[in-house]
Amino acid sequence: MKLNEWMQEGLCKRRNTDFWYPPLETDVPDKYYDIGREVCHRCPVWKECLNPGYRDWETDRKSTRLN
């Protein structure tokens, strides 16, 4: 699998980011985190997502393209 192909298979693609970054004004952020954890738990590419090498490579590639 190419380095950026794994992102296309992530279960979080096109999901509400509140599951990972709940609103600051919420009194119960754990409810949001629980949903995010469940999505990650079922995701086929969670290892790639948590691997800093994959993320850093993608970030560097995108920033280079923008400059």
C-alpha positions, 0 to 999 in steps of 0.5 A: 500500500502506498503511503497515502493510500491508507488515508482513503481506507480510514473509517474516519474519512468524512466523519464529524471531527467532534468525535476526536476534538469535542467542542470546548464548551462541552461538559462531557467530552468523554462521550465524544471520545468514546465514539471516536475510539469506537471508530478507530477500534474498527478501522482497518488502517489504525496502525498507519494512522498512529504511525508518526512516520506516515503522518509526518511524510504526508504533512511534509508532502502537502506543505511542499506542494503548497509552497 
